[in-house]
Amino acid sequence: MTERPDAYWDELGVAWSAICPDVNVIARRFESRLRRQSRLIAIALVAAVPVIIAGLLLGAFTIWAGAAAGAWNFVARGIAIVVVSLLAGAGAAALLPVRGSDMARSLAEMLELAAARARRALLIVRLGLCACGVAAALGVAGTLIRTRLSGPPLLPPAIDLLILAAFAAGLYLYGRRTKANLEKLRVLAHTLAPRGEE
């Protein structure tokens, strides 16, 4: 296969490119896809707000109760809850500028919005990986503090770490897929650019 300047290379080393695209068909599909994404984003934002607020309140209460009782392992857990909630809030805020699709009328605007959403999704993936790291580090710290002060916990921290590792692996795979989709959008936009808007 000869390499084209607008080719997209997948993870297998195969070059893919858009050939003779039907702009009208692409526009209809993108419009439907963006509207579905907008509904999902709205649902995610509505669900995220109370969860984030509850996480901040729970984390603050855990820090206060742990400090008052001298249970410093609870302070570490409370800090982890607060930090993870703040990272979740940053992720939710990242979706606000791209939540609507009504303003994207032309195909070029739709492609730009889809690419912007993909970039925001990658940011959320990075925030999620940071949250996993914070939860793992402070969880281990809390376990060490408890072990030193009052003995080891009933459940080993390996279980929590395995759950976090599985979640991080899922985020990593989703990030790879999103990067591939973002590159495909770039190729499609490059392919359609000379044709202009129809």
C-alpha positions as CSV (number, residue, x, y, z in Angstrom):
1,M,0.0,0.0,0.0
2,T,1.5,3.4,-1.0
3,E,1.5,6.0,1.7
4,R,-0.7,9.0,1.1
5,P,0.0,12.4,2.8
6,D,-3.4,12.2,4.6
7,A,-3.1,8.6,5.6
8,Y,-3.7,7.4,9.1
9,W,-1.5,4.6,10.4
10,D,-3.1,2.2,12.9
11,E,-1.4,0.2,15.6
12,L,-0.8,-2.6,13.1
13,G,1.1,-0.3,10.7
14,V,-1.7,-0.3,8.1
15,A,-2.4,3.1,6.4
16,W,-6.0,4.0,6.2
17,S,-7.5,7.0,4.3
18,A,-10.8,8.4,3.3
19,I,-11.5,7.8,-0.4
20,C,-14.2,9.7,-2.3
21,P,-16.3,10.5,0.7
22,D,-19.9,11.4,0.4
23,V,-20.1,14.7,2.3
24,N,-23.8,14.6,2.8
25,V,-23.8,11.1,4.3
26,I,-20.9,12.0,6.6
27,A,-22.7,15.1,7.7
28,R,-25.9,13.3,8.6
29,R,-24.0,10.6,10.5
30,F,-21.9,13.2,12.4
31,E,-25.0,15.2,13.3
32,S,-26.7,12.2,14.8
33,R,-23.5,11.1,16.6
34,L,-22.9,14.5,18.1
35,R,-26.5,14.7,19.3
36,R,-26.2,11.4,21.1
37,Q,-22.9,12.5,22.6
38,S,-24.6,15.7,23.8
39,R,-27.3,13.8,25.6
40,L,-24.7,11.5,27.2
41,I,-22.6,14.5,28.3
42,A,-25.7,16.2,29.8
43,I,-26.6,13.0,31.8
44,A,-23.0,12.7,32.9
45,L,-22.8,16.3,34.2
46,V,-26.2,16.0,36.0
47,A,-25.0,12.8,37.7
48,A,-21.5,14.1,38.4
49,V,-22.5,17.2,40.4
50,P,-24.1,15.5,43.4
51,V,-21.5,12.8,43.4
52,I,-18.6,15.4,43.5
53,I,-20.3,17.4,46.2
54,A,-20.9,14.3,48.3
55,G,-17.3,13.3,47.8
56,L,-16.0,16.6,49.0
57,L,-18.3,16.6,52.0
58,L,-17.4,13.0,52.8
59,G,-13.7,13.7,52.4
60,A,-13.9,16.8,54.6
61,F,-15.8,14.9,57.3
62,T,-13.4,12.0,57.2
63,I,-10.4,14.4,57.6
64,W,-12.1,16.2,60.5
65,A,-13.2,13.0,62.3
66,G,-9.8,11.4,61.8
67,A,-7.9,14.4,63.1
68,A,-10.3,14.7,66.1
69,A,-9.8,11.0,67.0
70,G,-6.1,10.9,66.2
71,A,-6.8,8.3,63.5
72,W,-4.4,9.6,60.9
73,N,-5.1,6.8,58.5
74,F,-8.6,8.3,58.2
75,V,-7.0,11.7,57.5
76,A,-5.1,10.1,54.6
77,R,-8.2,8.5,53.2
78,G,-10.1,11.8,53.6
79,I,-7.4,13.7,51.7
80,A,-7.6,11.0,49.0
81,I,-11.4,11.4,48.7
82,V,-11.1,15.2,48.5
83,V,-8.4,15.1,45.8
84,V,-10.2,12.5,43.7
85,S,-13.4,14.6,44.0
86,L,-11.6,17.7,42.8
87,L,-10.1,15.8,39.9
88,A,-13.6,14.6,39.0
89,G,-14.8,18.2,39.2
90,A,-12.0,19.2,36.8
91,G,-13.1,16.5,34.4
92,A,-16.7,17.6,34.6
93,A,-15.7,21.2,34.0
94,A,-13.7,20.1,30.9
95,L,-17.0,18.9,29.3
96,L,-18.9,22.2,29.8
97,P,-17.5,24.0,26.7
98,V,-18.3,21.0,24.4
99,R,-21.6,19.9,25.9
100,G,-23.8,21.3,23.1
101,S,-23.9,20.5,19.4
102,D,-26.6,22.9,18.1
103,M,-24.0,25.5,17.0
104,A,-22.1,23.0,14.8
105,R,-24.0,23.4,11.5
106,S,-21.4,22.7,8.8
107,L,-19.5,19.5,8.5
108,A,-16.2,21.4,9.3
109,E,-17.8,22.6,12.5
110,M,-19.0,19.1,13.4
111,L,-15.5,17.7,12.8
112,E,-14.0,20.4,15.0
113,L,-16.5,19.7,17.8
114,A,-15.9,16.0,17.6
115,A,-12.1,16.6,17.8
116,A,-12.6,19.0,20.7
117,R,-14.6,16.4,22.5
118,A,-12.0,13.7,21.9
119,R,-9.3,16.0,23.3
120,R,-11.4,16.7,26.4
121,A,-11.9,12.9,26.7
122,L,-8.2,12.5,26.7
123,L,-7.8,15.1,29.4
124,I,-10.4,13.3,31.5
125,V,-8.5,10.0,31.0
126,R,-5.3,11.7,32.3
127,L,-7.3,13.1,35.3
128,G,-8.7,9.6,36.0
129,L,-5.2,8.1,35.9
130,C,-4.0,10.8,38.3
131,A,-7.0,10.0,40.6
132,C,-6.1,6.3,40.5
133,G,-2.5,7.2,41.5
134,V,-3.6,9.5,44.3
135,A,-6.0,6.9,45.6
136,A,-3.4,4.2,45.5
137,A,-0.7,6.3,47.1
138,L,-2.8,7.7,50.0
139,G,-4.6,4.3,50.4
140,V,-1.2,2.6,51.0
141,A,-0.1,5.5,53.2
142,G,-3.3,5.1,55.3
143,T,-2.7,1.3,55.6
144,L,0.9,1.8,56.8
145,I,-0.3,4.4,59.3
146,R,-3.0,2.1,60.7
147,T,-0.5,-0.8,60.8
148,R,1.9,1.2,62.8
149,L,-0.6,2.6,65.2
150,S,-3.1,-0.2,65.8
151,G,-2.2,-3.2,63.6
152,P,-2.9,-4.3,60.1
153,P,-6.5,-3.9,58.6
154,L,-8.8,-6.9,58.2
155,L,-8.7,-6.6,54.4
156,P,-5.3,-6.4,52.7
157,P,-4.7,-3.3,50.6
158,A,-3.9,-5.5,47.6
159,I,-7.6,-5.9,46.8
160,D,-8.1,-2.1,46.6
161,L,-4.9,-1.8,44.5
162,L,-6.1,-4.5,42.1
163,I,-9.4,-2.7,41.6
164,L,-7.6,0.6,41.0
165,A,-5.2,-1.1,38.6
166,A,-8.2,-2.6,36.6
167,F,-9.8,0.8,36.5
168,A,-6.6,2.5,35.3
169,A,-6.1,-0.2,32.6
170,G,-9.6,0.5,31.4
171,L,-8.9,4.2,31.2
172,Y,-5.6,3.6,29.4
173,L,-7.3,1.4,26.8
174,Y,-10.1,4.0,26.3
175,G,-7.4,6.7,25.9
176,R,-5.7,4.7,23.2
177,R,-9.0,4.3,21.4
178,T,-9.8,8.0,21.7
179,K,-6.4,8.9,20.3
180,A,-7.0,6.7,17.3
181,N,-10.4,8.3,16.7
182,L,-8.9,11.7,17.1
183,E,-6.3,10.9,14.4
184,K,-9.0,9.6,12.1
185,L,-10.9,12.8,12.6
186,R,-7.8,14.7,11.6
187,V,-7.4,12.6,8.4
188,L,-11.1,13.1,7.5
189,A,-10.9,16.8,8.0
190,H,-7.7,17.0,5.9
191,T,-9.4,14.9,3.2
192,L,-12.5,17.0,3.1
193,A,-10.8,20.4,3.3
194,P,-10.1,20.8,-0.5
195,R,-13.7,20.0,-1.3
196,G,-15.1,22.9,0.7
197,E,-18.6,22.9,2.1
198,E,-21.4,21.5,0.1
